[in-house]
């Protein structure tokens, strides 16, 4: 259980660091289904479709390799 928690935490850290580069190179974060709101002067970004896309790609990699 602790091994999966550590792996998930590490993946979240790596993806949060890599998100600006992924946005420039692949358009991740700007696909339909990603929502961006401005509330009280703060930008809130909900990457719903990008999360599903990256999860599906990770599933494919895990399934076939």
PQR file of N, CA, C, O and H, with PARSE charges and radii, in Angstrom:
ATOM      1  N   UNK A   1       0.821  -1.190   0.000 -0.4000 1.5000
ATOM      2  CA  UNK A   1       0.000   0.000   0.000 -0.0000 2.0000
ATOM      3  C   UNK A   1       0.867   1.257   0.000  0.5500 1.7000
ATOM      4  O   UNK A   1       0.597   2.203  -0.740 -0.5500 1.4000
ATOM      5  N   UNK A   2       1.895   1.263   0.821 -0.4000 1.5000
ATOM      6  CA  UNK A   2       2.774   2.416   0.907 -0.0000 2.0000
ATOM      7  C   UNK A   2       3.536   2.626  -0.402  0.5500 1.7000
ATOM      8  O   UNK A   2       3.824   3.759  -0.787 -0.5500 1.4000
ATOM      9  H   UNK A   2       2.115   0.494   1.421  0.4000 1.0000
ATOM     10  N   UNK A   3       3.857   1.527  -1.077 -0.4000 1.5000
ATOM     11  CA  UNK A   3       4.561   1.607  -2.351 -0.0000 2.0000
ATOM     12  C   UNK A   3       3.704   2.324  -3.400  0.5500 1.7000
ATOM     13  O   UNK A   3       4.221   3.154  -4.148 -0.5500 1.4000
ATOM     14  H   UNK A   3       3.623   0.606  -0.764  0.4000 1.0000
ATOM     15  N   UNK A   4       2.409   2.018  -3.465 -0.4000 1.5000
ATOM     16  CA  UNK A   4       1.516   2.673  -4.427 -0.0000 2.0000
ATOM     17  C   UNK A   4       1.313   4.140  -4.082  0.5500 1.7000
ATOM     18  O   UNK A   4       1.238   4.978  -4.980 -0.5500 1.4000
ATOM     19  H   UNK A   4       1.989   1.344  -2.857  0.4000 1.0000
ATOM     20  N   UNK A   5       1.224   4.463  -2.807 -0.4000 1.5000
ATOM     21  CA  UNK A   5       1.074   5.852  -2.387 -0.0000 2.0000
ATOM     22  C   UNK A   5       2.297   6.663  -2.782  0.5500 1.7000
ATOM     23  O   UNK A   5       2.171   7.785  -3.273 -0.5500 1.4000
ATOM     24  H   UNK A   5       1.285   3.782  -2.077  0.4000 1.0000
ATOM     25  N   UNK A   6       3.480   6.099  -2.567 -0.4000 1.5000
ATOM     26  CA  UNK A   6       4.713   6.773  -2.951 -0.0000 2.0000
ATOM     27  C   UNK A   6       4.794   6.963  -4.463  0.5500 1.7000
ATOM     28  O   UNK A   6       5.195   8.027  -4.934 -0.5500 1.4000
ATOM     29  H   UNK A   6       3.582   5.188  -2.167  0.4000 1.0000
ATOM     30  N   UNK A   7       4.417   5.946  -5.217 -0.4000 1.5000
ATOM     31  CA  UNK A   7       4.437   6.027  -6.673 -0.0000 2.0000
ATOM     32  C   UNK A   7       3.466   7.090  -7.174  0.5500 1.7000
ATOM     33  O   UNK A   7       3.807   7.857  -8.075 -0.5500 1.4000
ATOM     34  H   UNK A   7       4.091   5.081  -4.834  0.4000 1.0000
ATOM     35  N   UNK A   8       2.284   7.148  -6.616 -0.4000 1.5000
ATOM     36  CA  UNK A   8       1.289   8.152  -7.016 -0.0000 2.0000
ATOM     37  C   UNK A   8       1.776   9.555  -6.684  0.5500 1.7000
ATOM     38  O   UNK A   8       1.640  10.467  -7.499 -0.5500 1.4000
ATOM     39  H   UNK A   8       2.007   6.525  -5.885  0.4000 1.0000
ATOM     40  N   UNK A   9       2.336   9.735  -5.504 -0.4000 1.5000
ATOM     41  CA  UNK A   9       2.863  11.034  -5.115 -0.0000 2.0000
ATOM     42  C   UNK A   9       3.991  11.472  -6.040  0.5500 1.7000
ATOM     43  O   UNK A   9       4.046  12.632  -6.450 -0.5500 1.4000
ATOM     44  H   UNK A   9       2.446   8.995  -4.841  0.4000 1.0000
ATOM     45  N   UNK A  10       4.879  10.559  -6.366 -0.4000 1.5000
ATOM     46  CA  UNK A  10       5.985  10.870  -7.262 -0.0000 2.0000
ATOM     47  C   UNK A  10       5.478  11.233  -8.664  0.5500 1.7000
ATOM     48  O   UNK A  10       5.986  12.166  -9.285 -0.5500 1.4000
ATOM     49  H   UNK A  10       4.834   9.617  -6.033  0.4000 1.0000
ATOM     50  N   UNK A  11       4.485  10.502  -9.156 -0.4000 1.5000
ATOM     51  CA  UNK A  11       3.919  10.796 -10.474 -0.0000 2.0000
ATOM     52  C   UNK A  11       3.250  12.167 -10.487  0.5500 1.7000
ATOM     53  O   UNK A  11       3.383  12.905 -11.464 -0.5500 1.4000
ATOM     54  H   UNK A  11       4.071   9.744  -8.651  0.4000 1.0000
ATOM     55  N   UNK A  12       2.537  12.518  -9.425 -0.4000 1.5000
ATOM     56  CA  UNK A  12       1.908  13.843  -9.355 -0.0000 2.0000
ATOM     57  C   UNK A  12       2.942  14.960  -9.345  0.5500 1.7000
ATOM     58  O   UNK A  12       2.741  15.997  -9.978 -0.5500 1.4000
ATOM     59  H   UNK A  12       2.429  11.919  -8.632  0.4000 1.0000
ATOM     60  N   UNK A  13       4.037  14.759  -8.639 -0.4000 1.5000
ATOM     61  CA  UNK A  13       5.093  15.766  -8.597 -0.0000 2.0000
ATOM     62  C   UNK A  13       5.726  15.932  -9.972  0.5500 1.7000
ATOM     63  O   UNK A  13       5.938  17.056 -10.427 -0.5500 1.4000
ATOM     64  H   UNK A  13       4.200  13.916  -8.125  0.4000 1.0000
ATOM     65  N   UNK A  14       6.029  14.822 -10.636 -0.4000 1.5000
ATOM     66  CA  UNK A  14       6.654  14.881 -11.963 -0.0000 2.0000
ATOM     67  C   UNK A  14       5.710  15.537 -12.971  0.5500 1.7000
ATOM     68  O   UNK A  14       6.144  16.372 -13.765 -0.5500 1.4000
ATOM     69  H   UNK A  14       5.857  13.909 -10.267  0.4000 1.0000
ATOM     70  N   UNK A  15       4.434  15.173 -12.949 -0.4000 1.5000
ATOM     71  CA  UNK A  15       3.481  15.769 -13.889 -0.0000 2.0000
ATOM     72  C   UNK A  15       3.258  17.252 -13.624  0.5500 1.7000
ATOM     73  O   UNK A  15       3.096  18.026 -14.567 -0.5500 1.4000
ATOM     74  H   UNK A  15       4.082  14.495 -12.304  0.4000 1.0000
ATOM     75  N   UNK A  16       3.246  17.657 -12.369 -0.4000 1.5000
ATOM     76  CA  UNK A  16       3.058  19.081 -12.087 -0.0000 2.0000
ATOM     77  C   UNK A  16       4.261  19.902 -12.542  0.5500 1.7000
ATOM     78  O   UNK A  16       4.108  21.047 -12.967 -0.5500 1.4000
ATOM     79  H   UNK A  16       3.378  17.028 -11.603  0.4000 1.0000
ATOM     80  N   UNK A  17       5.447  19.323 -12.455 -0.4000 1.5000
ATOM     81  CA  UNK A  17       6.639  20.018 -12.943 -0.0000 2.0000
ATOM     82  C   UNK A  17       6.666  20.039 -14.471  0.5500 1.7000
ATOM     83  O   UNK A  17       7.081  21.032 -15.070 -0.5500 1.4000
ATOM     84  H   UNK A  17       5.571  18.393 -12.109  0.4000 1.0000
ATOM     85  N   UNK A  18       6.230  18.957 -15.099 -0.4000 1.5000
ATOM     86  CA  UNK A  18       6.292  18.842 -16.558 -0.0000 2.0000
ATOM     87  C   UNK A  18       5.101  19.481 -17.274  0.5500 1.7000
ATOM     88  O   UNK A  18       5.121  19.589 -18.500 -0.5500 1.4000
ATOM     89  H   UNK A  18       5.893  18.151 -14.613  0.4000 1.0000
ATOM     90  N   UNK A  19       4.075  19.904 -16.554 -0.4000 1.5000
ATOM     91  CA  UNK A  19       2.865  20.420 -17.197 -0.0000 2.0000
ATOM     92  C   UNK A  19       3.117  21.638 -18.101  0.5500 1.7000
ATOM     93  O   UNK A  19       2.542  21.683 -19.189 -0.5500 1.4000
ATOM     94  H   UNK A  19       4.058  19.817 -15.558  0.4000 1.0000
ATOM     95  N   UNK A  20       3.942  22.629 -17.719 -0.4000 1.5000
ATOM     96  CA  UNK A  20       4.197  23.736 -18.653 -0.0000 2.0000
ATOM     97  C   UNK A  20       4.842  23.285 -19.966  0.5500 1.7000
ATOM     98  O   UNK A  20       4.492  23.787 -21.034 -0.5500 1.4000
ATOM     99  H   UNK A  20       4.409  22.593 -16.835  0.4000 1.0000
ATOM    100  N   UNK A  21       5.778  22.345 -19.889 -0.4000 1.5000
ATOM    101  CA  UNK A  21       6.417  21.846 -21.107 -0.0000 2.0000
ATOM    102  C   UNK A  21       5.427  21.047 -21.944  0.5500 1.7000
ATOM    103  O   UNK A  21       5.425  21.156 -23.170 -0.5500 1.4000
ATOM    104  H   UNK A  21       6.062  21.937 -19.021  0.4000 1.0000
ATOM    105  N   UNK A  22       4.584  20.244 -21.294 -0.4000 1.5000
ATOM    106  CA  UNK A  22       3.570  19.483 -22.024 -0.0000 2.0000
ATOM    107  C   UNK A  22       2.558  20.407 -22.689  0.5500 1.7000
ATOM    108  O   UNK A  22       2.068  20.112 -23.779 -0.5500 1.4000
ATOM    109  H   UNK A  22       4.585  20.156 -20.297  0.4000 1.0000
ATOM    110  N   UNK A  23       2.245  21.515 -22.041 -0.4000 1.5000
ATOM    111  CA  UNK A  23       1.297  22.466 -22.614 -0.0000 2.0000
ATOM    112  C   UNK A  23       1.865  23.093 -23.883  0.5500 1.7000
ATOM    113  O   UNK A  23       1.147  23.287 -24.864 -0.5500 1.4000
ATOM    114  H   UNK A  23       2.643  21.754 -21.156  0.4000 1.0000
ATOM    115  N   UNK A  24       3.158  23.406 -23.860 -0.4000 1.5000
ATOM    116  CA  UNK A  24       3.779  24.015 -25.048 -0.0000 2.0000
ATOM    117  C   UNK A  24       3.942  23.004 -26.179  0.5500 1.7000
ATOM    118  O   UNK A  24       3.651  23.313 -27.335 -0.5500 1.4000
ATOM    119  H   UNK A  24       3.741  23.248 -23.063  0.4000 1.0000
ATOM    120  N   UNK A  25       4.399  21.816 -25.855 -0.4000 1.5000
ATOM    121  CA  UNK A  25       4.718  20.830 -26.882 -0.0000 2.0000
ATOM    122  C   UNK A  25       3.495  20.090 -27.419  0.5500 1.7000
ATOM    123  O   UNK A  25       3.350  19.931 -28.631 -0.5500 1.4000
ATOM    124  H   UNK A  25       4.635  21.566 -24.916  0.4000 1.0000
ATOM    125  N   UNK A  26       2.615  19.637 -26.526 -0.4000 1.5000
ATOM    126  CA  UNK A  26       1.512  18.773 -26.937 -0.0000 2.0000
ATOM    127  C   UNK A  26       0.143  19.426 -26.866  0.5500 1.7000
ATOM    128  O   UNK A  26      -0.840  18.852 -27.336 -0.5500 1.4000
ATOM    129  H   UNK A  26       2.732  19.766 -25.541  0.4000 1.0000
ATOM    130  N   UNK A  27       0.063  20.602 -26.295 -0.4000 1.5000
ATOM    131  CA  UNK A  27      -1.241  21.235 -26.156 -0.0000 2.0000
ATOM    132  C   UNK A  27      -2.036  20.716 -24.978  0.5500 1.7000
ATOM    133  O   UNK A  27      -3.231  20.990 -24.868 -0.5500 1.4000
ATOM    134  H   UNK A  27       0.862  21.068 -25.913  0.4000 1.0000
ATOM    135  N   UNK A  28      -1.388  19.965 -24.090 -0.4000 1.5000
ATOM    136  CA  UNK A  28      -2.069  19.460 -22.897 -0.0000 2.0000
ATOM    137  C   UNK A  28      -2.470  20.658 -22.047  0.5500 1.7000
ATOM    138  O   UNK A  28      -1.661  21.552 -21.799 -0.5500 1.4000
ATOM    139  H   UNK A  28      -0.417  19.742 -24.180  0.4000 1.0000
ATOM    140  N   UNK A  29      -3.703  20.670 -21.611 -0.4000 1.5000
ATOM    141  CA  UNK A  29      -4.210  21.786 -20.823 -0.0000 2.0000
ATOM    142  C   UNK A  29      -5.046  22.747 -21.640  0.5500 1.7000
ATOM    143  O   UNK A  29      -5.669  23.650 -21.083 -0.5500 1.4000
ATOM    144  H   UNK A  29      -4.360  19.944 -21.813  0.4000 1.0000
ATOM    145  N   UNK A  30      -5.071  22.570 -22.942 -0.4000 1.5000
ATOM    146  CA  UNK A  30      -5.863  23.436 -23.807 -0.0000 2.0000
ATOM    147  C   UNK A  30      -6.820  22.644 -24.685  0.5500 1.7000
ATOM    148  O   UNK A  30      -7.314  23.166 -25.684 -0.5500 1.4000
ATOM    149  H   UNK A  30      -4.565  21.836 -23.394  0.4000 1.0000
ATOM    150  N   UNK A  31      -7.087  21.399 -24.330 -0.4000 1.5000
ATOM    151  CA  UNK A  31      -7.998  20.600 -25.131 -0.0000 2.0000
ATOM    152  C   UNK A  31      -9.420  20.794 -24.605  0.5500 1.7000
ATOM    153  O   UNK A  31      -9.603  21.183 -23.451 -0.5500 1.4000
ATOM    154  H   UNK A  31      -6.686  20.975 -23.519  0.4000 1.0000
ATOM    155  N   UNK A  32     -10.427  20.527 -25.439 -0.4000 1.5000
ATOM    156  CA  UNK A  32     -11.808  20.701 -24.986 -0.0000 2.0000
ATOM    157  C   UNK A  32     -12.091  19.822 -23.764  0.5500 1.7000
ATOM    158  O   UNK A  32     -11.768  18.635 -23.756 -0.5500 1.4000
ATOM    159  H   UNK A  32     -10.278  20.211 -26.376  0.4000 1.0000
ATOM    160  N   UNK A  33     -12.677  20.398 -22.770 -0.4000 1.5000
ATOM    161  CA  UNK A  33     -12.961  19.687 -21.537 -0.0000 2.0000
ATOM    162  C   UNK A  33     -12.121  20.187 -20.381  0.5500 1.7000
ATOM    163  O   UNK A  33     -12.425  19.894 -19.224 -0.5500 1.4000
ATOM    164  H   UNK A  33     -12.940  21.363 -22.777  0.4000 1.0000
ATOM    165  N   UNK A  34     -11.067  20.939 -20.674 -0.4000 1.5000
ATOM    166  CA  UNK A  34     -10.276  21.583 -19.630 -0.0000 2.0000
ATOM    167  C   UNK A  34     -10.932  22.924 -19.324  0.5500 1.7000
ATOM    168  O   UNK A  34     -11.260  23.688 -20.232 -0.5500 1.4000
ATOM    169  H   UNK A  34     -10.821  21.176 -21.614  0.4000 1.0000
ATOM    170  N   UNK A  35     -11.116  23.198 -18.051 -0.4000 1.5000
ATOM    171  CA  UNK A  35     -11.833  24.410 -17.660 -0.0000 2.0000
ATOM    172  C   UNK A  35     -10.910  25.378 -16.945  0.5500 1.7000
ATOM    173  O   UNK A  35     -10.050  24.980 -16.159 -0.5500 1.4000
ATOM    174  H   UNK A  35     -10.849  22.578 -17.313  0.4000 1.0000
ATOM    175  N   UNK A  36     -11.105  26.652 -17.232 -0.4000 1.5000
ATOM    176  CA  UNK A  36     -10.321  27.710 -16.608 -0.0000 2.0000
ATOM    177  C   UNK A  36     -11.309  28.777 -16.118  0.5500 1.7000
ATOM    178  O   UNK A  36     -12.103  29.309 -16.894 -0.5500 1.4000
ATOM    179  H   UNK A  36     -11.804  26.974 -17.871  0.4000 1.0000
ATOM    180  N   UNK A  37     -11.245  29.074 -14.831 -0.4000 1.5000
ATOM    181  CA  UNK A  37     -12.137  30.054 -14.221 -0.0000 2.0000
ATOM    182  C   UNK A  37     -11.319  31.169 -13.590  0.5500 1.7000
ATOM    183  O   UNK A  37     -10.161  30.967 -13.223 -0.5500 1.4000
ATOM    184  H   UNK A  37     -10.600  28.642 -14.200  0.4000 1.0000
ATOM    185  N   UNK A  38     -11.921  32.341 -13.465 -0.4000 1.5000
ATOM    186  CA  UNK A  38     -11.335  33.424 -12.695 -0.0000 2.0000
ATOM    187  C   UNK A  38     -12.304  33.749 -11.573  0.5500 1.7000
ATOM    188  O   UNK A  38     -13.419  34.211 -11.812 -0.5500 1.4000
ATOM    189  H   UNK A  38     -12.861  32.505 -13.763  0.4000 1.0000
ATOM    190  N   UNK A  39     -11.867  33.503 -10.351 -0.4000 1.5000
ATOM    191  CA  UNK A  39     -12.692  33.734  -9.172 -0.0000 2.0000
ATOM    192  C   UNK A  39     -11.921  34.643  -8.224  0.5500 1.7000
ATOM    193  O   UNK A  39     -10.825  34.305  -7.777 -0.5500 1.4000
ATOM    194  H   UNK A  39     -10.961  33.127 -10.157  0.4000 1.0000
ATOM    195  N   UNK A  40     -12.497  35.782  -7.926 -0.4000 1.5000
ATOM    196  CA  UNK A  40     -11.894  36.749  -7.002 -0.0000 2.0000
ATOM    197  C   UNK A  40     -10.466  37.107  -7.414  0.5500 1.7000
ATOM    198  O   UNK A  40      -9.589  37.254  -6.563 -0.5500 1.4000
ATOM    199  H   UNK A  40     -13.388  36.056  -8.289  0.4000 1.0000
ATOM    200  N   UNK A  41     -10.240  37.244  -8.702 -0.4000 1.5000
ATOM    201  CA  UNK A  41      -8.928  37.636  -9.200 -0.0000 2.0000
ATOM    202  C   UNK A  41      -7.913  36.515  -9.290  0.5500 1.7000
ATOM    203  O   UNK A  41      -6.759  36.761  -9.641 -0.5500 1.4000
ATOM    204  H   UNK A  41     -10.953  37.125  -9.394  0.4000 1.0000
ATOM    205  N   UNK A  42      -8.314  35.287  -8.983 -0.4000 1.5000
ATOM    206  CA  UNK A  42      -7.391  34.144  -9.068 -0.0000 2.0000
ATOM    207  C   UNK A  42      -7.834  33.235 -10.191  0.5500 1.7000
ATOM    208  O   UNK A  42      -9.025  32.969 -10.356 -0.5500 1.4000
ATOM    209  H   UNK A  42      -9.251  35.087  -8.698  0.4000 1.0000
ATOM    210  N   UNK A  43      -6.868  32.758 -10.965 -0.4000 1.5000
ATOM    211  CA  UNK A  43      -7.166  31.808 -12.028 -0.0000 2.0000
ATOM    212  C   UNK A  43      -7.198  30.397 -11.453  0.5500 1.7000
ATOM    213  O   UNK A  43      -6.262  29.968 -10.779 -0.5500 1.4000
ATOM    214  H   UNK A  43      -5.901  32.974 -10.830  0.4000 1.0000
ATOM    215  N   UNK A  44      -8.276  29.689 -11.725 -0.4000 1.5000
ATOM    216  CA  UNK A  44      -8.427  28.304 -11.294 -0.0000 2.0000
ATOM    217  C   UNK A  44      -8.497  27.452 -12.548  0.5500 1.7000
ATOM    218  O   UNK A  44      -9.305  27.708 -13.441 -0.5500 1.4000
ATOM    219  H   UNK A  44      -9.036  30.038 -12.273  0.4000 1.0000
ATOM    220  N   UNK A  45      -7.652  26.444 -12.612 -0.4000 1.5000
ATOM    221  CA  UNK A  45      -7.550  25.595 -13.793 -0.0000 2.0000
ATOM    222  C   UNK A  45      -7.909  24.171 -13.421  0.5500 1.7000
ATOM    223  O   UNK A  45      -7.293  23.593 -12.526 -0.5500 1.4000
ATOM    224  H   UNK A  45      -6.995  26.235 -11.888  0.4000 1.0000
ATOM    225  N   UNK A  46      -8.904  23.588 -14.098 -0.4000 1.5000
ATOM    226  CA  UNK A  46      -9.319  22.208 -13.875 -0.0000 2.0000
ATOM    227  C   UNK A  46      -9.077  21.408 -15.153  0.5500 1.7000
ATOM    228  O   UNK A  46      -9.896  21.461 -16.070 -0.5500 1.4000
ATOM    229  H   UNK A  46      -9.404  24.058 -14.825  0.4000 1.0000
ATOM    230  N   UNK A  47      -7.975  20.673 -15.232 -0.4000 1.5000
ATOM    231  CA  UNK A  47      -7.647  19.923 -16.451 -0.0000 2.0000
ATOM    232  C   UNK A  47      -8.340  18.563 -16.496  0.5500 1.7000
ATOM    233  O   UNK A  47      -7.670  17.533 -16.416 -0.5500 1.4000
ATOM    234  H   UNK A  47      -7.310  20.630 -14.487  0.4000 1.0000
ATOM    235  N   UNK A  48      -9.649  18.539 -16.619 -0.4000 1.5000
ATOM    236  CA  UNK A  48     -10.390  17.282 -16.595 -0.0000 2.0000
ATOM    237  C   UNK A  48     -10.069  16.400 -17.802  0.5500 1.7000
ATOM    238  O   UNK A  48      -9.740  15.225 -17.637 -0.5500 1.4000
ATOM    239  H   UNK A  48     -10.193  19.376 -16.683  0.4000 1.0000
ATOM    240  N   UNK A  49     -10.159  16.944 -18.986 -0.4000 1.5000
ATOM    241  CA  UNK A  49      -9.916  16.150 -20.190 -0.0000 2.0000
ATOM    242  C   UNK A  49      -8.435  15.754 -20.304  0.5500 1.7000
ATOM    243  O   UNK A  49      -8.121  14.648 -20.745 -0.5500 1.4000
ATOM    244  H   UNK A  49     -10.426  17.898 -19.120  0.4000 1.0000
ATOM    245  N   UNK A  50      -7.545  16.638 -19.915 -0.4000 1.5000
ATOM    246  CA  UNK A  50      -6.115  16.303 -19.955 -0.0000 2.0000
ATOM    247  C   UNK A  50      -5.789  15.179 -18.986  0.5500 1.7000
ATOM    248  O   UNK A  50      -4.963  14.317 -19.288 -0.5500 1.4000
ATOM    249  H   UNK A  50      -7.799  17.536 -19.557  0.4000 1.0000
ATOM    250  N   UNK A  51      -6.434  15.183 -17.821 -0.4000 1.5000
ATOM    251  CA  UNK A  51      -6.221  14.120 -16.853 -0.0000 2.0000
ATOM    252  C   UNK A  51      -6.697  12.784 -17.396  0.5500 1.7000
ATOM    253  O   UNK A  51      -6.022  11.768 -17.232 -0.5500 1.4000
ATOM    254  H   UNK A  51      -7.105  15.883 -17.576  0.4000 1.0000
ATOM    255  N   UNK A  52      -7.851  12.783 -18.037 -0.4000 1.5000
ATOM    256  CA  UNK A  52      -8.347  11.545 -18.640 -0.0000 2.0000
ATOM    257  C   UNK A  52      -7.428  11.062 -19.753  0.5500 1.7000
ATOM    258  O   UNK A  52      -7.157   9.866 -19.858 -0.5500 1.4000
ATOM    259  H   UNK A  52      -8.399  13.608 -18.170  0.4000 1.0000
ATOM    260  N   UNK A  53      -6.951  11.973 -20.575 -0.4000 1.5000
ATOM    261  CA  UNK A  53      -6.055  11.615 -21.674 -0.0000 2.0000
ATOM    262  C   UNK A  53      -4.737  11.042 -21.153  0.5500 1.7000
ATOM    263  O   UNK A  53      -4.281  10.006 -21.637 -0.5500 1.4000
ATOM    264  H   UNK A  53      -7.171  12.944 -20.489  0.4000 1.0000
ATOM    265  N   UNK A  54      -4.125  11.703 -20.177 -0.4000 1.5000
ATOM    266  CA  UNK A  54      -2.864  11.210 -19.632 -0.0000 2.0000
ATOM    267  C   UNK A  54      -3.061   9.895 -18.885  0.5500 1.7000
ATOM    268  O   UNK A  54      -2.185   9.031 -18.917 -0.5500 1.4000
ATOM    269  H   UNK A  54      -4.496  12.544 -19.784  0.4000 1.0000
ATOM    270  N   UNK A  55      -4.197   9.733 -18.215 -0.4000 1.5000
ATOM    271  CA  UNK A  55      -4.499   8.473 -17.538 -0.0000 2.0000
ATOM    272  C   UNK A  55      -4.659   7.323 -18.521  0.5500 1.7000
ATOM    273  O   UNK A  55      -4.199   6.210 -18.268 -0.5500 1.4000
ATOM    274  H   UNK A  55      -4.909  10.434 -18.188  0.4000 1.0000
ATOM    275  N   UNK A  56      -5.314   7.600 -19.644 -0.4000 1.5000
ATOM    276  CA  UNK A  56      -5.486   6.582 -20.673 -0.0000 2.0000
ATOM    277  C   UNK A  56      -4.149   6.188 -21.293  0.5500 1.7000
ATOM    278  O   UNK A  56      -3.902   5.008 -21.542 -0.5500 1.4000
ATOM    279  H   UNK A  56      -5.688   8.505 -19.849  0.4000 1.0000
ATOM    280  N   UNK A  57      -3.303   7.156 -21.538 -0.4000 1.5000
ATOM    281  CA  UNK A  57      -1.976   6.866 -22.093 -0.0000 2.0000
ATOM    282  C   UNK A  57      -1.159   6.049 -21.099  0.5500 1.7000
ATOM    283  O   UNK A  57      -0.472   5.108 -21.495 -0.5500 1.4000
ATOM    284  H   UNK A  57      -3.504   8.115 -21.336  0.4000 1.0000
ATOM    285  N   UNK A  58      -1.224   6.394 -19.811 -0.4000 1.5000
ATOM    286  CA  UNK A  58      -0.506   5.632 -18.794 -0.0000 2.0000
ATOM    287  C   UNK A  58      -1.049   4.207 -18.704  0.5500 1.7000
ATOM    288  O   UNK A  58      -0.282   3.262 -18.519 -0.5500 1.4000
ATOM    289  H   UNK A  58      -1.783   7.159 -19.489  0.4000 1.0000
ATOM    290  N   UNK A  59      -2.363   4.046 -18.832 -0.4000 1.5000
ATOM    291  CA  UNK A  59      -2.964   2.718 -18.810 -0.0000 2.0000
ATOM    292  C   UNK A  59      -2.482   1.882 -19.993  0.5500 1.7000
ATOM    293  O   UNK A  59      -2.170   0.701 -19.838 -0.5500 1.4000
ATOM    294  H   UNK A  59      -2.987   4.813 -18.983  0.4000 1.0000
ATOM    295  N   UNK A  60      -2.420   2.505 -21.190 -0.4000 1.5000
ATOM    296  CA  UNK A  60      -1.935   1.790 -22.368 -0.0000 2.0000
ATOM    297  C   UNK A  60      -0.487   1.349 -22.194  0.5500 1.7000
ATOM    298  O   UNK A  60      -0.127   0.223 -22.537 -0.5500 1.4000
ATOM    299  H   UNK A  60      -2.674   3.464 -21.315  0.4000 1.0000
ATOM    300  N   UNK A  61       0.327   2.230 -21.666 -0.4000 1.5000
ATOM    301  CA  UNK A  61       1.732   1.883 -21.441 -0.0000 2.0000
ATOM    302  C   UNK A  61       1.838   0.734 -20.445  0.5500 1.7000
ATOM    303  O   UNK A  61       2.604  -0.205 -20.658 -0.5500 1.4000
ATOM    304  H   UNK A  61       0.034   3.145 -21.388  0.4000 1.0000
ATOM    305  N   UNK A  62       1.080   0.806 -19.367 -0.4000 1.5000
ATOM    306  CA  UNK A  62       1.109  -0.257 -18.371 -0.0000 2.0000
ATOM    307  C   UNK A  62       0.534  -1.565 -18.879  0.5500 1.7000
ATOM    308  O   UNK A  62       0.967  -2.639 -18.459 -0.5500 1.4000
ATOM    309  H   UNK A  62       0.458   1.569 -19.194  0.4000 1.0000
ATOM    310  N   UNK A  63      -0.426  -1.489 -19.769 -0.4000 1.5000
ATOM    311  CA  UNK A  63      -1.081  -2.699 -20.291 -0.0000 2.0000
ATOM    312  C   UNK A  63      -0.202  -3.454 -21.287  0.5500 1.7000
ATOM    313  O   UNK A  63      -0.169  -4.685 -21.274 -0.5500 1.4000
ATOM    314  H   UNK A  63      -0.778  -0.617 -20.110  0.4000 1.0000
ATOM    315  N   UNK A  64       0.499  -2.736 -22.135 -0.4000 1.5000
ATOM    316  CA  UNK A  64       1.231  -3.384 -23.213 -0.0000 2.0000
ATOM    317  C   UNK A  64       2.731  -3.512 -22.970  0.5500 1.7000
ATOM    318  O   UNK A  64       3.415  -4.170 -23.753 -0.5500 1.4000
ATOM    319  H   UNK A  64       0.472  -1.737 -22.146  0.4000 1.0000
ATOM    320  N   UNK A  65       3.262  -2.908 -21.916 -0.4000 1.5000
ATOM    321  CA  UNK A  65       4.707  -3.029 -21.658 -0.0000 2.0000
ATOM    322  C   UNK A  65       4.974  -3.631 -20.324  0.5500 1.7000
ATOM    323  O   UNK A  65       6.133  -3.805 -19.946 -0.5500 1.4000
ATOM    324  H   UNK A  65       2.706  -2.374 -21.279  0.4000 1.0000
TER
END
